[in-house]
């Protein structure tokens, strides 16, 4: 599992420091060289699609590293593993 999270870190995709909510739209906008507000609008419109919009956003949210390289899903799994021991 560690190699999976390292692969995600190696993409260079990070949550933006100038985030409005979770930093996903800002990161996507930066990587595509697009206007951040346009990307935010597209994300909001995607929420009109019941499972696809919100489900995909949540998936990206748990897998996108913070600026320090930590990944929310990885941290959740580590905390769960620690609490079991």
C-alpha positions in Angstrom: 0.0 0.0 0.0 2.9 2.3 0.7 4.0 2.1 -2.9 0.6 3.2 -4.0 0.7 6.3 -1.9 4.3 7.0 -3.0 3.1 6.8 -6.6 0.5 9.4 -5.9 3.1 11.7 -4.2 5.4 11.4 -7.2 2.8 12.8 -9.6 3.6 16.3 -8.1 -0.2 17.0 -7.7 -0.7 18.8 -4.4 -3.5 20.7 -2.8 -3.0 24.4 -3.4 -2.1 26.7 -0.5 -4.6 29.2 -1.8 -7.5 26.8 -1.3 -11.1 27.9 -0.9 -12.4 24.6 0.6 -10.2 21.6 0.1 -7.8 22.8 -2.5 -8.7 20.3 -5.2 -10.0 22.8 -7.8 -7.0 25.0 -7.2 -4.7 22.1 -7.8 -6.5 21.0 -10.9 -6.5 24.5 -12.2 -2.8 24.9 -11.6 -2.0 21.6 -13.3 -4.1 22.4 -16.4 -3.1 26.1 -16.4 -6.8 27.0 -16.2 -8.7 29.7 -14.4 -9.3 28.5 -10.9 -12.8 30.0 -10.7 -13.8 28.2 -13.9 -12.6 24.9 -12.5 -14.4 25.6 -9.2 -17.6 26.3 -11.2 -17.2 23.0 -13.2 -16.7 21.1 -9.9 -19.9 22.7 -8.5 -21.8 21.8 -11.7 -20.5 18.2 -11.4 -22.3 17.9 -8.1 -25.5 18.0 -10.0 -24.6 14.5 -11.1 -25.7 12.5 -8.1 -22.9 9.9 -7.5 -20.3 11.0 -10.1 -19.8 14.6 -8.9 -19.7 14.2 -5.2 -18.3 10.7 -5.2 -15.4 11.6 -7.5 -14.7 14.7 -5.5 -14.5 12.8 -2.3 -12.2 10.2 -3.9 -9.9 12.8 -5.2 -10.0 14.5 -1.8 -8.9 11.5 0.2 -6.1 10.8 -2.3 -4.7 14.2 -3.0 -1.6 15.0 -0.9 -1.3 18.2 1.2 1.7 20.5 0.6 3.7 18.5 3.1 3.1 15.3 1.1 0.7 13.7 3.6 -2.3 11.9 2.1 -5.6 11.9 4.1 -6.5 8.3 3.3 -3.0 7.1 4.3 -3.2 9.0 7.6 -6.7 7.6 8.3 -5.4 4.0 7.6 -2.4 4.6 9.9 -4.6 5.9 12.7 -6.9 3.0 12.3 -4.0 0.5 12.4 -2.5 2.2 15.5 -5.9 2.1 17.3 -6.1 -1.7 16.7 -2.7 -2.4 18.4 
